Amino acid sequence: MATSQHYAPGLEFQLTYAEAQLMGAVCMFLSEGVIDAAKGLLKLRKAFLTLDEISQKIKQKPKAAVSSPASPSQSHSESSFRLDMDTLGKDFQALGLQLSDDQEVNVRAEELYLARLRRKLGAAGTVEQAKRLLTNARGDTEIDMDPSLLSSPSTTTLASAKSFKSISTSASAPKSTSTPTTSTTTLSTDEFIESGVNLCYGVLQLIIAVIPPSLSSALSFVGFHGSKVDGLKMLWQATEYRNIHGAIATLVLLLFYDGPTQLSDITLEDDNINNEIITATGHPIKRLERVLKQVREDFPNSALWLLQEARAMASQGHLTQAISLLDTIDSTKIEMRQIEALLLFDKTMMTIFLHNYETTSDNFIRLIAINSWSHALYTYIAGICLVEVYRALRVTDPVKANDAKRRAREYIEKAPTLMGKKRFMAKTMPFDVFLTRKVRQWHSVAQARGIDIVDAIGTSPIHEIIYFWNGFKSMPDSALDKSLEMLNYSTTPEAQKMAPETQDEALIRYTLNSIVLRSYKSQQPERTVEGLKMLDDNVLPHIYTTTADNKIVYNKSHGDPWVGPVSIYERAVFEWKIKGRKGITAVKYYLKAANNWADDYELSTRVGMKIKSATERIESL
């Protein structure tokens, strides 16, 4: 068996073993047991050391010998096309393999072939598309394809295996009849090693670098050290390879730039200018668009990449267009339930941002049947969505409002009973703890006032979800107008009569209202200044006081522990948005104050990542 000409024999297997250890570590983290989590950490460390060792060997390799992945403009060259997964239009002979006389082997070969074909066609594939695909790949005339070939591999018969063999025979006449040479095979092995290390080691470096300080310091104690810049550079290099490693690296980068970097509202002036420079704080939009375009060309109908494109559109404020794009996907043709669940969840969150709550409630209940995780959260969100339906219709359509109220009560009371069904590293999921505390607070008010739990709810709870999913910056101004109206419902005479607003509820309302005002695209900077005054006058005096020597004394007696650090963090964002670099001293002051809150409350990890991301950007100046 051919191996690399430039690396020690067996290095590719060492990399494969490290990848298996990483997957094993992830599975153990999800096993919900303390001992398994500890074993997972050990596996993770072994994989980390192995990848570090291979990475050093790649750095020692002469530059002239390093395999050069195709550039975006050359990614469709003949050699890389032949080595890539996209060879499904050619037969196995073009991959250096021969069809066997063993019918069982041929059946298995057909299953692999059809799996590749369905993946290429994606959620919108048809027989006609398959014909065009094979024609374009080979450059010859169309072939006759039995529609049954696109059915499930479980229906494969020996007869269909014969038809597959005939297809392969007809397709086995590429313009060059030579099979891959030893040098081509070893080049492929080198690419596998280098792209695999760039992907796996890059992901590890990036994750260790972006997790909250409390976790990263603990990991550094046992030998884990991460560099965000190094991790990003390795991942970007991996995207240039047209193999599985390149595809996963592309996915990781899209998720990263749409995740942690989007958590912070502190953006630098050059984030959208130096698009080709990889930095710890930059956001290379053009480069992301190019790599997404490349993978969309490779898999034009893949639900996964359509989802990533929709996410990019939503992050730029094009929610309606993003939802329309997701509506083009036929979910019945998606073979991975995880992708179907992601697709439905993202589409539903986008719909929430546009305040279409009847649709979102039903979708979250559907998610329970698709996804084995987060049933408590899905049920809770379904319930609070129906709370908004009840509030909106209680005057104009009492019958429909009462039905929404009944269902809201059912889901809200059921949600805590689903808590703890799934754990991560033996700990209950943070949002499960969050929603249980909220429901317990509402029950307390309902019992004290002798009212229904739905009427005991104060400040719009769905807007807490919107905030933690970073939805305000994606909303059009019309949706922000609606948010202000919904947030202020708890101050209306009808709501006050049922359950007078508590100070904790008022702090949530003022905090979220101020963020909504800052998120407007029009009437700026007046809206932002109005939001800052609201935060300074109505929230921060209840969160902390300053001593004569300028030390901060925190007030941590609030019923909603996230409000304190979030309000201080948001004060830093206001300072940056209004004054920019001129206010950098005050921005650092507030970010440090938010970080020093330091309590291990239910959403501390999510809030901590927002604070850390903003701090890194400011410190890079």
Secondary structure, 3 states (H helix, E strand, C coil): CCCCCCCCCCHHHHHHHHHHHHHHHHHHHCCCCHHHHHHHHHHHHHHHHHHHHHHHHHHHCCHHHCCCCCCHHHCCCHHHHHHCHHHHHCCHHHHCCCCCCCHHHHHHHHHHHHHHHHHHHHHHCCHHHHHHHHHHHHCCCCCCCCHHHHCCHHHCCHHHHHHHHHHHHHCCCCCCCCCCCHHHHHHHHHHHHHHHHHHHHHHHHHHHHHCCHHHHHHHHHCCCCCCHHHHHHHHHHHCCCCCHHHHHHHHHHHHHHHCHHHHCCCCCCCCCCCCCCCCCCCCCHHHHHHHHHHHHHHCCCCHHHHHHHHHHHHHCCCHHHHHHHHHCCCHHHCCCHHHHHHHHHHHHHHHHHCCCHHHHHHHHHHHHHHCCCCHHHHHHHHHHHHHHHHHHHCCCCHHHHHHHHHHHHHHHHHHHHHCCCCEECCEECHHHHHHHHHHHHHHHHHHHHCCCCCCCCCCCCHHHHHHHCCCHHHCCHHHHHHHHHHHHHHHCHHHHHHCCCCHHHHHHHHHHHHHHHHHCCCCCCHHHHHHHHHHHHHCHHHCEEECCCCCEEECCCCCCCCHHHHHHHHHHHHHHHHHHHHHHHHHHHHHHHHHCCCCCCCCHHHHHHHHHHHHHHHHCC
